[in-house]
Amino acid sequence: MSATLRIDGRTLELRAGATLLAAARRAGADVPTLCHRDGLAPEGGCRLCLVEVGARGQLAAACHTPAAAGLEVRTESLALGELRREILALVRDARPAGAFRASPEGDELERLLARYAVPDAAPPGRPATPAPAPLDTSHPYVRFQDDRCIRCRRCLHACEEVQGQFVYGIEGRGAGTRLVFGPGERFAESDCTACGACVDACPTGALSDRDRIETVPATRTTRSTCAYCGVGCQIEIETRDERVLRIHGAAGAAVNRGHLCGKGRYAHGYQASPERLREPLLREGEGWRALSWPEAIAWLARRLREIQRRHGPDALGAMTSSRSTNEAAYLLQKLFRSQIGTNNVDCCARVCHASTALALQLLTGTGAASASYADLERARLIVVAGANPTEAHPVVGARIKQAALRGVPLVVIDPRHVELADYAACHLQLRPGTNVPLFNALAKLLVESGAIDRAYVQERLEGFEELVTFSRGLSLEDLARTCEVPLEGIRTAARLIGEVGPTLFVSGLGLSELTQGTASVMALTNLGMLTGSIGRPGAGMLPLRGQNNVQGNADMGSMPTQVTGYQRLDDPAVRRRFAEIWGAPLPGGPGLTLPEMLEAARAGSLRGLWIQGEDPAQSDPDETRVREALGCLELLVVQELFLSETARLAHLVLPAAGALEQEGTFTNGERRIQAVRPALPPPGSARPDWEVIRDVGIALGATWSYASPSNVLEEIAAVAPSLFGGVRFERLAGDGLQWPCPDLDHPGTATVHAERFLRGRGRLAVVEYAPSPEHGVPGFPYLLVTGRIRDHYNVGTMTRRTPNQELAPEDRLEIHPDDAAREGVADGARVGLESRWGATRARARVTARVSPGTLFLSFHQPETHANRVTGPQRDPQSNCPEYKITAVRLHAAGRTS
């Protein structure tokens, strides 16, 4: 017979680990709290949750008192009501007069004041209350009003236990107790990341945000998917009168569990920017002429046919968008294959994740993550290699920090001292571009120490003997010297991995954006296989995806060598299926990658390019040559939200609906297909990308009858049934579906390769190290790494049009103090940066985050022209550019105050 307790006369089954508060709420009792918040550690400070236990009515704080068998608990009585009323009055009286008003519509404390009939004013004779304090509005998003702070510490717990940021503290005693947020007096001087968890936790409105200044209620709340980064957080968008009031995380969502980063929560102002494109624009001379949609579609269809007839189908190409929906990407690649007749289709995955996808596909059978974000909580060891999640993927970064704070060992492999290095058991700060020798050294140590899963290797893998033979010929001392990491540090990392076994390997662009990008990911995957990690819960390969739909964009067939679902162009069964469903044959040979299309444009063989929601003029390497290539085109059409750097070069610009304004799906970095739902209409006559592509297809002669994105999704399921056969829009409510999802009864797949690798047996690869062409270039002594910072996204198209621009108004060049002293560079000074490919200027940030000889520069601001410096080097296997190493030199460019 199960153990029970009684609460307010109701018998409840006892649940292990439950508190009296949790049990009372399960019984339907509304026990008041001020310092407690579900999901956070009990504080036990306010005593508002006192309940009576036993026949004698012993008082107990329900928030941290364990529920026990046989207890008799009362949550309401005359005595408890009077006690709670007195506690609330004391809380009220500790703050300036008028700080709180009893109100059923107010903040949490004010609702409790109303519930327990606590009067607004203190009775005569009470001690004087503190003088009012000014409202701190120094931060662009979060405001602090000390008058309303009751020192309940909920913000402190939320900051530490959700975001792991440790911004808040309590100082002083008695009446002098106060909330502090770092060494400064202004909130803007704190280490706040603007995630908003503290605002959600605050019961009094002492911490509030600019999205909640306006108290008018929303008339509609729409659940959708965040359009920043590949984490794919679920959001709830509150709107009124066709404008966004506020965004918050969807409680209980599998991806983010109600949490958001500063971009996802606050940086939505771009949606209403006056710079939004509102009507199609046709270039006429140096200016633009507005067109109606029928005019724009007819003009574009005519120009596509003219170029096709004069120069052949391969004179045209398309770049689909990783910011737009799966349905838009699918239709654009379909249009170019079925109506134009070319495989010249690529996407931004080419310049970021192509190396990762190719390496994983070759070794495991699919180019996507084998693990899920849920494995972050199950992992016994996490290796973060070439990724900076707390800045580029903050919600995932916070979950990794929380794992480390729980005691999960963390190994960080990165040329910079990224934030996670502060939490790591081991940080291997390698020379940029030397991942392969480092991973080979770790594999050698694992094999030689016997710290591998031999049964897994024998039953599931091929290539082990070849890898062992190769490893025997490697010198650990030479490998350590090449990657400039102390051998003892490598041994420490290998020992941690060997002791734990199955490990979660989290990786990023620091592995893929190299001339040895594919090789780097292969060498890391060797470690995943040797330890039996792939296909195991709490372990496996988890590459983080950059843009919100870069995974889905690639899934949809936006690659010149594969069609939807990573199916081979030369597979006869695939060709028959597509021809039957599309009513048109697939083109024959492979098309051109994006870098090859740009080369062909310069050479004159590519005449037209359709770019959907990307900005290669700012984001692609070797900027000068990219702009030259785009300028050589007879036809450049761009679908965009704003007149981007690329759109300024276009012949036709088509205004696009943003993620808050259209329906469809995104696929996040754990293969989770999630619904995108419109919360607002698009501005002016802007339209969703998929609608425009459909209409252009019809103008070209296609018999397409898609009425909604769900129709397109059904066709995606039909052409790629092994991955998407069971995916339908109506099945995506809540947390969506993780592919593979082959049929309508399938629940989706959290862990890929659980029983067997999709390619049959997994393959261990022998990976030789080859130095980058940017290593050891005479006259260019520094290695430049480019990447993101937390407050901006990609090329800043959206975030620069929000208050995030106040948080990070410019790109900064990070330089080590020793190098700064040698070059005579002061912190904040303008510095000239020059490579063999181009030159630019940036303001210096002198910091030990980078090691001597290494520089770091973000690329969010178009004025920085960071990609004038990056060059044409590419991974020969994936064609992914080498953003992570460029040989550069510095020169003083004047100082600023």
GUMIRO-707490 format. One record per residue (C-alpha): y, z, x; residue in three letters. Coordinates in steps of 0.25 Angstrom, whole numbers, plus 5000, padded with zeros to 4 digits. Example, Ala and Ser with C-alpha at 12.3 -4.5 7.8 and 13.67 -1.06 7.14 Angstrom:
498250315049ALA
499650295055SER
END
This chain:
500050005000MET
501449965006SER
502450075009ALA
503650085000THR
504950154998LEU
505850174986ARG
507350134985ILE
508150174972ASP
506850194965GLY
506250054969ARG
504950054977THR
504949954989LEU
503949914999GLU
504349955013LEU
504649845023ARG
504449865038ALA
505749895045GLY
506649895033ALA
507749995031THR
508150065019LEU
509349975017LEU
508449855017ALA
507449915008ALA
508549954998ALA
509149814998ARG
507749764995ARG
507649864983ALA
508949804978GLY
509849924982ALA
511249884987ASP
511449984998VAL
512849975004PRO
513149955019THR
514249925028LEU
513749925042CYS
512349865039HIS
512149715038ARG
510749655035ASP
510249585048GLY
510949675057LEU
510549805064ALA
510849935055PRO
512150005059GLU
512050125051GLY
513450165052GLY
514150155038CYS
513150235031ARG
513450165018LEU
511950125016CYS
511550275015LEU
510450295005VAL
509650415000GLU
508250435004VAL
507250534998GLY
507250634988ALA
508350714995ARG
509250584997GLY
509350585012GLN
510350485016LEU
509950375025ALA
510650245030ALA
509850135024ALA
510250025034CYS
509450085045HIS
508450185039THR
507050125039PRO
506450115025ALA
505150205025ALA
503950215015ALA
504150315004GLY
505650335005LEU
506450354992GLU
507850284994VAL
509050294985ARG
510250194988THR
511150234977GLU
511650374972SER
512950444969LEU
512950514982ALA
512650384990LEU
513750314982GLY
514750424985GLU
514350425000LEU
514550275001ARG
515850284994ARG
516350385004GLU
515850295016ILE
516550175011LEU
517850255009ALA
517750305023LEU
517550155028VAL
518750115019ARG
519650225024ASP
519350195039ALA
520150065038ARG
521550045035PRO
521950065020ALA
521749935012GLY
520749875022ALA
519649875011PHE
519749864996ARG
518549884987ALA
518149754981SER
516849694976PRO
517349554982GLU
517749614996GLY
517049635009ASP
515749715010GLU
516449845012LEU
517449815000GLU
516349784991ARG
515749924994LEU
517049994992LEU
517049924978ALA
515549954975ARG
515750104979TYR
517150114972ALA
517850154985VAL
519350154982PRO
520250064991ASP
521150184995ALA
520750305003ALA
521050434995PRO
522250525000PRO
522050605012GLY
521050515019ARG
521450485034PRO
522350375037ALA
521650235039THR
521950155051PRO
523050055052ALA
522849915049PRO
522349825060ALA
522749675062PRO
521749565058LEU
521149495071ASP
521249345068THR
521149305083SER
519749235081HIS
519749105073PRO
518649145065TYR
518349295064VAL
519449395060ARG
519349545062PHE
520149645054GLN
519949785059ASP
520449855047ASP
519249815039ARG
518249845051CYS
517349965047ILE
516649965060ARG
515249945053CYS
514749865065ARG
514149755057ARG
514949645065CYS
514449705078LEU
512949695073HIS
513149555068ALA
513749505080CYS
512649575089GLU
511449545080GLU
511749405075VAL
512649335085GLN
512349425097GLY
513849425101GLN
514149575103PHE
515649555099VAL
515849685092TYR
515949825096GLY
516449955091ILE
517350045099GLU
518050175097GLY
517650295089ARG
518050355075GLY
519250295069ALA
519450215082GLY
518250135080THR
518449985080ARG
517749855081LEU
517949785094VAL
517549635098PHE
517649625113GLY
518649675123PRO
519849605116GLY
520649645104GLU
520549515097ARG
519349455090PHE
519549325097ALA
519349385110GLU
517949425106SER
516649355109ASP
516449325094CYS
515649195092THR
516249185078ALA
514849185072CYS
515349265060GLY
514149365059ALA
515149475060CYS
515949425049VAL
514749415040ASP
514349555044ALA
515749625042CYS
515749705029PRO
517249725028THR
517949595032GLY
518449655045ALA
517749535052LEU
518049405044SER
518249265047ASP
519249155044ARG
518249085034ASP
518249215026ARG
519749235026ILE
519849155013GLU
519149245002THR
519049134991VAL
517549124987PRO
516748994990ALA
516348914979THR
515148854986ARG
514148894997THR
513348785003THR
512148805013ARG
512148705024SER
511848695039THR
512848715050CYS
513348585057ALA
513548655070TYR
512448645081CYS
510948635079GLY
510648775075VAL
510848735060GLY
511348865054CYS
511348875039GLN
512648895033ILE
513348925020GLU
514648855017ILE
515648915008GLU
516548825002THR
517748814991ARG
518648704987ASP
517948604997GLU
518148685009ARG
517348785018VAL
517648925016LEU
516648985025ARG
515248965031ILE
514149065034HIS
512749065039GLY
511649055028ALA
510949195027ALA
509549185031GLY
509549045036ALA
508449025046ALA
509348955056VAL
510449055057ASN
510149175047ARG
511549175042GLY
512249165056HIS
513149065061LEU
513949025073CYS
515449015073GLY
515448865072LYS
514448865060GLY
515248975053ARG
516648945055TYR
516848805061ALA
516948735048HIS
518348705048GLY
518148565054TYR
517648525040GLN
519048535034ALA
519748475046SER
520848385043PRO
520248295054GLU
519048265046ARG
518748115044LEU
518948085029ARG
518747935028GLU
518147815036PRO
519047765047LEU
519047625053LEU
519747595066ARG
520847495066GLU
521547475079GLY
521847615085GLU
521847685071GLY
520947705059TRP
520847645045ARG
520247725034ALA
519147665026LEU
518447685013SER
516947715014TRP
516547585008PRO
517447515018GLU
516847595030ALA
515447575027ILE
515547425024ALA
516347415038TRP
515347485045LEU
514147415039ALA
514847285042ARG
515047315057ARG
513647365059LEU
513047235054ARG
514047155062GLU
513647225075ILE
512147215071GLN
512247065068ARG
513047035081ARG
512347125091HIS
511047175085GLY
510647305079PRO
510647375093ASP
512147355095ALA
512247475085LEU
511947615086GLY
512147755080ALA
512247895084MET
511847995073THR
512548125071SER
511948265074SER
513048325066ARG
512748255053SER
511448265045THR
510048215047ASN
510248115035GLU
511448055042ALA
510748035055ALA
509447985049TYR
510247875041LEU
511047835053LEU
509847805061GLN
509147745050LYS
510347655047LEU
510447605062PHE
508947585062ARG
508647525049SER
509947445046GLN
510447415060ILE
509147405067GLY
509347485079THR
508847615085ASN
510147645092ASN
510247775085VAL
510547905093ASP
511148045091CYS
511848155099CYS
510448215102ALA
510448105113ARG
511548185120VAL
510948325118CYS
509548345113HIS
508848215116ALA
508248275129SER
507748395122THR
507148305110ALA
506448215120LEU
505848315129ALA
505248395117LEU
504748275110GLN
504048225123LEU
503448365125LEU
503148415111THR
503248305102GLY
504548335095THR
505948345101GLY
506448465093ALA
506348615094ALA
504948675092SER
505548815089ALA
506448865078SER
507648955079TYR
506749065072ALA
506049065085ASP
507249135092LEU
506849265085GLU
505449245088ARG
505549215103ALA
505049305114ARG
505849225124LEU
506949125123ILE
507349025134VAL
508748955132VAL
508848835141ALA
510048745141GLY
510648805128ALA
511848895125ASN
511448935111PRO
512549045109THR
513648935110GLU
512948805105ALA
512048865095HIS
512649005092PRO
511649045081VAL
510449015089VAL
511149075101GLY
511349205093ALA
509849215090ARG
509549195104ILE
510449305108LYS
509849395097GLN
508449365103ALA
508949405117ALA
509549535111LEU
508249565105ARG
507549565118GLY
507049415118VAL
507149365133PRO
508049245135LEU
508049145146VAL
509349065147VAL
509348935155ILE
510748875157ASP
511748835168PRO
512748925161ARG
512749075158HIS
512749045143VAL
512849165133GLU
511349185131LEU
511249205146ALA
511849345144ASP
510649375135TYR
509549315144ALA
508449375152ALA
508549265161CYS
509649155163HIS
509349035172LEU
510648975175GLN
510148845181LEU
510948725187ARG
511248625176PRO
510248515175GLY
509048595181THR
508248635169ASN
507048555173VAL
506848635187PRO
507048765180LEU
506048735169PHE
505048685179ASN
505248815187ALA
504948895174LEU
503748805171ALA
503148825185LYS
503348975184LEU
502648985170LEU
501448895175VAL
501248965188GLU
501349105182SER
500349065171GLY
501449105160ALA
501048995151ILE
500348975138ASP
499048915144ARG
498348895130ALA
499548825125TYR
499648735137VAL
498248695136GLN
498148675121GLU
499448615118ARG
500048545131LEU
499848435140GLU
500448415154GLY
500148555159PHE
499448525172GLU
500548415176GLU
501548525174LEU
500848625182VAL
500648525193THR
502148485193PHE
502548635193SER
501748665205ARG
502548565213GLY
503848635209LEU
504548735218SER
505148855210LEU
506148875221GLU
506648725221ASP
506748735205LEU
507548855206ALA
508448795216ARG
508648675208THR
509048745195CYS
509848845203GLU
509148965196VAL
508549085204PRO
507049075204LEU
506949215200GLU
507749185187GLY
506749065184ILE
505549165187ARG
506149265177THR
506249155166ALA
504849105169ALA
504349255168ARG
505049275155LEU
504449145149ILE
503149175155GLY
503049315149GLU
503449275135VAL
502749145134GLY
503149065121PRO
504649055123THR
505848995114LEU
506548885123PHE
507948865117VAL
508648745124SER
509848665123GLY
510648545129LEU
510648605143GLY
509248555144LEU
509448415137SER
510748365141GLU
510348335155LEU
509748215163THR
508448305163GLN
508648345149GLY
507348295144THR
506648355156ALA
507348485154SER
506848505140VAL
505448455144MET
505448565156ALA
505848675146LEU
504748625136THR
503748645147ASN
504148795147LEU
503948795131GLY
502548735132MET
502048815144LEU
502448945137THR
501748895124GLY
503148905117SER
503148775109ILE
502648795095GLY
502648945096ARG
503549035087PRO
504649105094GLY
504548995105ALA
504648845108GLY
505748745111MET
507148765103LEU
508148665108PRO
509448695102LEU
510148575095ARG
511648545097GLY
512248475085GLN
511848525071ASN
510948405068ASN
510548355081VAL
509148385079GLN
509148315065GLY
509948195071ASN
508848175081ALA
507748195070ASP
508248085061MET
508047975071GLY
509347975078SER
508747925091MET
508547785096PRO
507047805100THR
506547885087GLN
506747885073VAL
506747995063THR
505848115066GLY
505748065081TYR
504847955077GLN
504547845087ARG
505247715085LEU
503947635090ASP
502947715081ASP
502447605071PRO
502147715060ALA
503547765061VAL
504147625060ARG
503347595048ARG
503747715041ARG
505247695044PHE
505147545040ALA
504547585027GLU
505547695023ILE
506747625029TRP
506447485025GLY
506847435038ALA
506147435052PRO
506447525063LEU
507147455075PRO
506247435087GLY
506547485100GLY
507347615104PRO
508847615102GLY
509847665111LEU
510247815114THR
511647855112LEU
511947845127PRO
511347705127GLU
512147665115MET
513447705122LEU
513047625135GLU
512647505126ALA
514047515119ALA
514747515133ARG
513847395136ALA
514147325123GLY
512747315117SER
513047425107LEU
514147385098ARG
514147495087GLY
513847635086LEU
513847735074TRP
514147875078ILE
513847985067GLN
514448115069GLY
514448125085GLU
515548115095ASP
514948045108PRO
516348015113ALA
516548165115GLN
515148215116SER
514348115124ASP
514348115139PRO
515148025148ASP
516248015138GLU
517047905144THR
515847815143ARG
515547855129VAL
516947825124ARG
516847685131GLU
515547655124ALA
516047695111LEU
517347615113GLY
516447485116CYS
515847485102LEU
516147385092GLU
515847485081LEU
515847635082LEU
515747715069VAL
515847865068VAL
515447965057GLN
516248085060GLU
516948215054LEU
518148195063PHE
518848085072LEU
517948125084SER
518148065098GLU
517047965095THR
517647935081ALA
518947905087ARG
518247785094LEU
517547735082ALA
517847605073HIS
517347675061LEU
517447825058VAL
516647875046LEU
517048015040PRO
515848105039ALA
515548225031ALA
515248355039GLY
514148455038ALA
514848535027LEU
514948415019GLU
513648345018GLN
512248355014GLU
511048335023GLY
510248405034THR
510348455048PHE
509148485057THR
509348605067ASN
508848625081GLY
507548695075GLU
507248565067ARG
507748635054ARG
508248535044ILE
509248595035GLN
510148555024ALA
511648525025VAL
512348535012ARG
513848495009PRO
514748605006ALA
516048515005LEU
516348375003PRO
516748295015PRO
518248265017PRO
518848145012GLY
517848035011SER
516948085023ALA
515448065020ARG
514148115025PRO
513548025036ASP
512247995029TRP
513047935017GLU
513847845025VAL
512647795033ILE
511947765020ARG
513047685015ASP
513147605028VAL
511647585027GLY
511847525013ILE
512947435018ALA
512047385029LEU
511047345018GLY
510147475018ALA
509547515004THR
509847665006TRP
509947744994SER
510047885000TYR
510847974990ALA
510848104998SER
510348155011PRO
509148205005SER
508648065003ASN
508848035017VAL
508148165021LEU
506948115013GLU
506947985020GLU
506948065034ILE
505748135029ALA
505048005026ALA
505247935039VAL
504948065047ALA
503848135039PRO
503248215050SER
504548295053LEU
505348285040PHE
504348245029GLY
504548375022GLY
506048385023VAL
506848375010ARG
508248415008PHE
507748514996GLU
506848585006ARG
508048615016LEU
508548735008ALA
508748855016GLY
508248835030ASP
507848695030GLY
506548635036LEU
506148625051GLN
505448495054TRP
504348455056PRO
504248465041CYS
503248355037PRO
503048375022ASP
503648435010LEU
502748555011ASP
503048585025HIS
503948705028PRO
504548645041GLY
504148685056THR
504748805063ALA
503948785076THR
503548645080VAL
502248625089HIS
501648755084ALA
500248695083GLU
500348575092ARG
501448485098PHE
501948375090LEU
501548285101ARG
500148345102GLY
500148415115ARG
501448465121GLY
501748405134ARG
502148485147LEU
503148395155ALA
503248385170VAL
504748375172VAL
505348345186GLU
506748385189TYR
507848275191ALA
509248325195PRO
510348275186SER
511248155191PRO
512348255190GLU
511748355200HIS
512348355214GLY
513448245211VAL
514348245224PRO
515748285221GLY
515448345207PHE
514948485210PRO
514848545196TYR
513848525185LEU
514548525171LEU
513748565159VAL
514348535145THR
514048605132GLY
514548675120ARG
515248805117ILE
515048895105ARG
516348865098ASP
516248715097HIS
515148615093TYR
514848485100ASN
516148405102VAL
516948495093GLY
517148395082THR
517048515072MET
517348645079THR
518648595085ARG
519148585071ARG
518848725068THR
519348855074PRO
518248845084ASN
519248775092GLN
520048905093GLU
518848965099LEU
518648855109ALA
519848765110PRO
519348695123GLU
518148655131ASP
518048745144ARG
517448705158LEU
516648825162GLU
516648845177ILE
516048955186HIS
517049055193PRO
516549005207ASP
516748865204ASP
518148895197ALA
518648965209ALA
518148855218ARG
518848745210GLU
520048825207GLY
519848825192VAL
520448945184ALA
519948985171ASP
520648905160GLY
521148795170ALA
520948645167ARG
519948585175VAL
519548445178GLY
518148405177LEU
517548275183GLU
516248205184SER
515748075188ARG
515948025173TRP
517348085169GLY
518248195170ALA
518948295160THR
519648425160ARG
519348565154ALA
519848705155ARG
518948795164ALA
518248925160ARG
517848995172VAL
516549065169THR
515249115175ALA
514449055163ARG
514248935172VAL
513648945186SER
514348885198PRO
514348735199GLY
514148725184THR
515248695173LEU
515148695158PHE
516048615148LEU
516048605133SER
516348475126PHE
516848515113HIS
518348475114GLN
518648325115PRO
519848345125GLU
518848405135THR
518048275137HIS
516948345143ALA
516048225142ASN
516948145150ARG
516248215161VAL
514848215157THR
514148085162GLY
513047985158PRO
511848055164GLN
510748065154ARG
509348105153ASP
508447985155PRO
507448025145GLN
508348075133SER
509648005136ASN
510348135134CYS
511648155142PRO
511748255153GLU
512848345148TYR
512348465155LYS
512648415169ILE
513848335174THR
514248345189ALA
515748375189VAL
516948415198ARG
518148495194LEU
519648495198HIS
520748575193ALA
521548515182ALA
522748615181GLY
522748755175ARG
523248805162THR
523748935158SER
END
